[in-house]
Amino acid sequence: MAQLANLNGLTEALPIRPKLNNITKAPKRAKILGFLGKKQDHVQENPLQVSRRLALALSSIALIGISGNGVALAKDNGLWIEDFPLPVPSADNNLDNEKTGTRNFLKKRIYVANIPVQTRRRRIKKYAFDLMAMEDLIGPDTLNWVQRFLTLKTTFLYFDFDKIITAAPVDEKQPLLDLANRLFDNVEKVYDASRRKNFADTESSYADTRVILREVMDRMA
């Protein structure tokens, strides 16, 4: 009983809830609400992360180019595109199919940077090598991937060849134009066969194209 009495005396001596007059309450953190969320999640996030998201959001708006002055034309400073929409590439030389007036493999809405001619020559050589390695990709069940791979690589080849022919000396223009047209005529056959899901035609057309790709690599060396 004496021990209990001592405990009661101790609890009466201590305050039940100490009052801290000099300590202020910490402000409540802001609630971060998702734009697409159906529920309001109470998430405590690092202010640095919020600042980064805000910066990314503002930069996205700047890239889209929303303004009251209308859509501006794209400006290429040699390193990046400053405004939108992106410029549509065009060819100055006669590289199209005489019957259709175009090339069936060309990828639409693609941006081709205005790089030096020598750099374009190196890219043609590299992409020709990539297309030669496409032989392992061709199969009865992979023709859709052949079509996509062919479209991406040959679109750049098309516009790079055009710029190289334009900048070439007069005596080299026609040989380069003939080489490019022979290549693209065969590429069209491969593309058409892969689009029709005809494995035999794709394989035979690619065999002829591969010979010209080797010639292109030798010419761009």
Secondary structure, 3 states (H helix, E strand, C coil): CHHHHHHHHHHHHCCCCCCCCCCCCCCCCCCCCCCCCCCCCCCCCCHHHHHHHHHHHHHHHHHHCCCCCCCCCCCECCCCECCCCCCCCCCCCCCCCCCCCCCCCCCCCCCCCCCCHHHHHHHHHHHHHHHHHHHHCCCCCCHHHHHHHHHHHHHHHHHHHHHHHHHCCHHHHHHHHHHHHHHHHHHHHHHHHHHCCCHHHHHHHHHHHHHHHHHHHHHCC
